[in-house]
Amino acid sequence: MNYYIIQLSDQNKDGKKITAIEIFNHLVRDNNVWAFGQRTPNRKRIQKGDKVLFYVTGLDNQYFIGSATLESGAYQGGDITEILKTYDNKEAYRIDLSDVQLFSEPKYRKSIVNLEWQPNMGGSSKISETDYNLIIGSVAKVSVTNFPTTEEQTEFVLEKYLEDFMVSNWSKLDFGEGLKLFEDEDGNIGQQYFAEGVGYIDILALDKNNNFVVIELKKGRKNDEVIGQVLRYIGWVRKHLAKNGQNVRGLVVVGEKDQKLEYALEEISSKVQVKRYLINFKLMDY
């Protein structure tokens, strides 16, 4: 059994906005189905018996709305035209659902303590059983305590937005070498890439020689924690993804220089490098 999160967002059809909630109600609540497009990540991997959570995206949302068990893998067939009327793509793949559960109140991601999963690009992403159980068992409430108050928490939120910015503007970034985002055979791109048994890799890329680069943003973590994490990810990628002699190395992205971090990196400089990011924000006359 595997666990997935399906991300819902507002859509536009024929000039009319269709909200994520309307899509969820029409497909999941009323018809016990979901639909994947031709390139939706994990379309080929999902199977009957897998568990899914539905997550509403957007700056003002970011909450889990319900769960279900897959009654089928993704397939084409049957009369799905009417059911999938919210989709322009008539070649959508249908997934049948059972045991659909609508949460009595939204489960906000920020209110679920110890949740490792972060939203990423793509309609479906695999998650750990631990995160699935955290979300299912959580009692989520909106509170000011859900928002960053300490310097470390603020750094975490800032660098999460930085991660999204990096992925969205990948071609414009200067890494000092040509890097491209990794994409696996199931269509999962290398942002918040699920490394089973280890966690989620912030960004997974390939260099010009087709070697793997594991990129981790410090995100308020302690030096020992971020170094240990990137080394674990390097080991996981080497074992599960690297083929035909592909090398694997790490890159830690930080906001400020840190002498303790520098000491640690000196001992593993052949495996892990570090780069700093700078943010330039200024106001100009209108």
Protein Blocks (a to p, Z undefined) as FASTA:
>chain_A
ZZdddddddddeehiacdfklmmmmmmmmnopacddfklghklmpcghiacddddedjkl
opafbdcddfbdcdeedjfklmmmmpmblkbccdddehiacdfbdcdfklmghiabdcde
djbdcddfklmmmmmmpccdddfklpcfbfklmmmmmmmmmmmmmmmmmmmpcehiacdd
dddfkopacehiacehkbccfbacddfkopacddddfklpafklmmmmmmmmmmmmmmmm
ggghiacddddddfbdcfklmmmmmmmmmmpccdddddddddddZZ
